[in-house]
Amino acid sequence: MQQAASTDSSTLEQAERVGPAFSVDGMLAARHSTRRAISQIAAQVRPGMVEEDAVEMAKGVLREAGLALSWHPTRVRFGGNTTKPMRLASEPGIVLGENDIFFIDIAPRMDAFEGDGGASFVVGKHDAYERCAADAEALFHELRGLWLRERLTGRQLYEHGRQWALARGWVLNFDLPGHRVSDFPHAAIHTGSLAEFDGAPLPVRWILEIHLRHPSEPFGAFFEDMLLEDAFFA
């Protein structure tokens, strides 16, 4: 039994190792640039815009900020495309309506360091869309708070998230189960998901992803950010 526990501990440590260029300051700077780019992209999205044009605009924002388009595609998803898992392509030609929902999902790289972030936005007025977008961010902070206070494992966080979402009338999409970030590329270090991680995650190592979907209507909302202490969200 003692040897098994040691093996388990070693496995968890391997999942959280970093590359030779890793720097906490570098990772936090990449995260800051990512959140700023999300705001800049969202400010340029307008009703009547075609989704593909919004994606090209987002890429331009990243380039102008000096950020490299990095390890997953730049995504801006409108309306019904907000329900799709990220691994599936958007339905082409979707136009953002006057009262609609969209989300942004970007993974830029700043020098050696990976950024990753996402958020949802509502244009016009639509109560259900607004509640879904707000709940995606609220669930992120609910789980982040449990991580801080109770040191839950990644697996426990996502199980709590599943129950939280159901209680509020949403489905939590486990096709977006959280993942590592590091000095680029994190996939050379660890490819497993946060939802399957059986340790208490370290800060500045993991992205917590929340993708909520309505159980029957064609819309959803997305929010993701790095697992960090409260001071980074003040």
C-alpha positions as CSV (number, residue, x, y, z in Angstrom):
1,M,0.0,0.0,0.0
2,Q,2.8,2.4,0.8
3,Q,4.4,1.9,-2.6
4,A,1.1,2.5,-4.4
5,A,0.7,5.8,-2.6
6,S,4.2,6.8,-3.6
7,T,3.5,5.9,-7.2
8,D,0.3,8.0,-7.2
9,S,2.2,11.0,-5.7
10,S,4.8,10.7,-8.4
11,T,2.2,10.6,-11.1
12,L,0.6,13.8,-9.8
13,E,3.9,15.5,-9.7
14,Q,4.6,14.5,-13.3
15,A,1.3,16.0,-14.4
16,E,2.3,19.4,-12.9
17,R,5.9,19.6,-14.0
18,V,6.9,22.5,-16.2
19,G,9.3,23.1,-19.1
20,P,12.8,24.8,-18.9
21,A,11.5,28.3,-19.7
22,F,8.7,28.3,-17.1
23,S,8.3,31.5,-15.1
24,V,5.4,32.5,-12.9
25,D,5.8,36.1,-13.9
26,G,5.9,35.1,-17.6
27,M,2.7,33.0,-17.2
28,L,0.9,35.8,-15.4
29,A,1.9,38.3,-18.1
30,A,0.6,36.0,-20.8
31,R,-2.6,35.6,-18.8
32,H,-3.0,39.4,-18.4
33,S,-2.5,39.9,-22.2
34,T,-5.0,37.2,-22.9
35,R,-7.7,38.8,-20.7
36,R,-7.1,42.2,-22.3
37,A,-7.3,40.8,-25.8
38,I,-10.7,39.1,-25.0
39,S,-12.1,42.5,-23.9
40,Q,-10.7,44.2,-27.1
41,I,-12.2,41.5,-29.3
42,A,-15.6,41.7,-27.6
43,A,-15.7,45.4,-28.0
44,Q,-15.5,45.0,-31.8
45,V,-18.3,42.4,-32.2
46,R,-21.5,43.8,-33.5
47,P,-25.0,42.5,-34.5
48,G,-25.0,41.7,-38.2
49,M,-21.4,40.4,-38.2
50,V,-20.8,37.0,-39.7
51,E,-19.0,34.6,-37.3
52,E,-16.1,34.0,-39.7
53,D,-15.4,37.7,-40.0
54,A,-15.4,37.9,-36.2
55,V,-12.7,35.2,-36.1
56,E,-10.5,37.0,-38.5
57,M,-11.0,40.2,-36.6
58,A,-9.9,38.4,-33.4
59,K,-6.8,37.1,-35.0
60,G,-6.0,40.7,-36.1
61,V,-6.4,41.9,-32.5
62,L,-4.0,39.2,-31.3
63,R,-1.4,40.1,-33.9
64,E,-1.6,43.8,-33.2
65,A,-1.0,43.0,-29.5
66,G,2.2,41.1,-30.5
67,L,0.7,37.8,-29.5
68,A,1.4,34.6,-31.5
69,L,-1.6,32.6,-32.6
70,S,-0.9,29.5,-30.7
71,W,-1.9,26.0,-29.8
72,H,-5.6,25.9,-30.6
73,P,-7.7,27.8,-33.1
74,T,-8.9,31.3,-32.3
75,R,-12.6,31.0,-31.8
76,V,-15.5,33.5,-31.7
77,R,-18.9,31.6,-31.7
78,F,-22.3,33.1,-32.3
79,G,-25.8,31.9,-31.4
80,G,-26.4,28.2,-32.0
81,N,-22.6,27.6,-32.4
82,T,-22.2,28.3,-28.7
83,T,-23.5,24.8,-27.9
84,K,-20.8,23.0,-29.9
85,P,-17.8,21.3,-28.3
86,M,-14.6,23.1,-29.3
87,R,-13.3,20.1,-31.3
88,L,-16.3,20.5,-33.7
89,A,-16.3,23.1,-36.3
90,S,-18.9,25.9,-36.2
91,E,-21.8,25.8,-38.6
92,P,-20.7,28.3,-41.3
93,G,-22.3,31.6,-42.0
94,I,-24.0,32.3,-38.7
95,V,-24.9,36.0,-38.3
96,L,-25.0,37.6,-34.8
97,G,-28.6,38.8,-34.1
98,E,-29.7,42.0,-32.4
99,N,-30.5,40.0,-29.2
100,D,-27.9,37.3,-29.2
101,I,-25.1,35.5,-27.3
102,F,-21.5,34.9,-28.3
103,F,-18.3,33.7,-26.8
104,I,-14.6,34.1,-27.3
105,D,-12.0,31.4,-26.8
106,I,-8.3,32.3,-27.5
107,A,-5.0,30.6,-26.8
108,P,-2.3,33.1,-27.7
109,R,1.4,32.8,-26.8
110,M,3.5,35.6,-25.4
111,D,7.2,34.7,-25.9
112,A,7.6,31.2,-24.4
113,F,4.4,31.4,-22.3
114,E,1.0,30.1,-23.0
115,G,-2.2,32.2,-22.5
116,D,-5.6,30.7,-22.6
117,G,-8.9,32.4,-21.8
118,G,-12.6,32.7,-22.8
119,A,-15.7,34.6,-21.9
120,S,-19.3,35.0,-23.0
121,F,-21.2,38.2,-24.0
122,V,-24.8,39.1,-24.8
123,V,-25.8,41.8,-27.3
124,G,-29.2,43.5,-27.0
125,K,-31.5,42.0,-24.4
126,H,-32.3,38.4,-23.7
127,D,-32.8,37.2,-20.1
128,A,-31.9,33.5,-20.6
129,Y,-28.8,34.4,-22.5
130,E,-27.7,36.8,-19.9
131,R,-28.3,34.3,-17.1
132,C,-26.4,31.6,-19.0
133,A,-23.4,33.9,-19.5
134,A,-23.4,35.0,-15.9
135,D,-23.7,31.5,-14.6
136,A,-20.8,30.2,-16.6
137,E,-18.6,32.8,-15.0
138,A,-20.2,32.3,-11.6
139,L,-19.6,28.6,-11.8
140,F,-15.9,29.2,-12.6
141,H,-15.6,31.3,-9.4
142,E,-17.7,28.8,-7.4
143,L,-15.2,26.0,-8.3
144,R,-12.2,28.3,-7.9
145,G,-13.4,29.1,-4.4
146,L,-13.7,25.5,-3.5
147,W,-10.2,24.9,-4.8
148,L,-8.8,27.6,-2.6
149,R,-10.7,26.8,0.6
150,E,-11.0,23.0,0.5
151,R,-8.2,21.9,-1.9
152,L,-10.5,19.7,-3.9
153,T,-9.1,17.6,-6.7
154,G,-9.8,18.4,-10.3
155,R,-12.2,15.5,-10.5
156,Q,-14.1,16.7,-7.4
157,L,-14.3,20.2,-8.8
158,Y,-15.9,19.1,-12.0
159,E,-18.3,16.7,-10.2
160,H,-19.4,19.7,-8.0
161,G,-19.7,21.8,-11.2
162,R,-22.0,19.2,-12.8
163,Q,-24.4,19.2,-9.9
164,W,-24.3,23.0,-9.6
165,A,-25.1,23.4,-13.3
166,L,-28.0,20.9,-13.1
167,A,-29.5,22.7,-10.1
168,R,-29.7,25.9,-12.2
169,G,-31.1,24.2,-15.3
170,W,-27.9,23.8,-17.4
171,V,-25.8,21.0,-18.6
172,L,-22.0,21.1,-18.0
173,N,-20.2,20.0,-21.1
174,F,-17.5,17.5,-20.1
175,D,-15.9,17.8,-23.6
176,L,-14.2,20.9,-22.2
177,P,-12.7,19.4,-19.0
178,G,-9.9,21.8,-18.2
179,H,-6.2,21.4,-19.0
180,R,-2.6,22.3,-18.2
181,V,-0.8,25.4,-19.3
182,S,2.9,26.0,-19.2
183,D,5.8,27.3,-21.1
184,F,5.0,26.3,-24.7
185,P,4.1,23.6,-25.5
186,H,2.3,22.2,-22.5
187,A,1.3,19.1,-24.5
188,A,4.9,17.9,-24.4
189,I,4.6,17.9,-20.6
190,H,1.0,16.7,-19.9
191,T,-2.1,16.1,-22.0
192,G,-4.6,14.9,-19.3
193,S,-7.6,16.9,-18.3
194,L,-8.3,18.8,-15.1
195,A,-11.6,16.9,-14.7
196,E,-9.5,13.6,-14.4
197,F,-6.8,15.0,-12.2
198,D,-6.9,13.3,-8.7
199,G,-4.8,15.9,-6.9
200,A,-5.4,19.4,-5.6
201,P,-4.2,21.5,-8.6
202,L,-1.3,23.9,-8.2
203,P,-1.8,27.6,-9.1
204,V,-0.4,28.9,-12.4
205,R,-0.6,25.4,-13.9
206,W,-4.2,24.7,-14.9
207,I,-7.0,26.2,-16.9
208,L,-10.5,25.7,-15.5
209,E,-13.0,25.5,-18.3
210,I,-16.8,26.0,-17.9
211,H,-19.1,25.3,-20.9
212,L,-22.8,25.4,-20.0
213,R,-25.5,24.5,-22.4
214,H,-29.3,24.8,-22.3
215,P,-30.7,21.2,-22.1
216,S,-33.1,21.8,-25.0
217,E,-32.6,25.2,-26.6
218,P,-29.7,26.0,-29.0
219,F,-27.5,28.2,-26.9
220,G,-24.7,28.0,-24.3
221,A,-22.0,30.0,-22.6
222,F,-18.3,29.6,-22.0
223,F,-15.8,30.9,-19.4
224,E,-12.3,29.8,-18.8
225,D,-9.3,31.2,-16.9
226,M,-6.3,30.2,-14.9
227,L,-6.7,28.8,-11.4
228,L,-5.4,31.6,-9.2
229,E,-6.0,33.2,-5.9
230,D,-8.7,35.9,-5.3
231,A,-6.3,38.8,-5.6
232,F,-6.0,38.2,-9.4
233,F,-9.7,38.7,-9.9
234,A,-10.2,41.8,-7.8
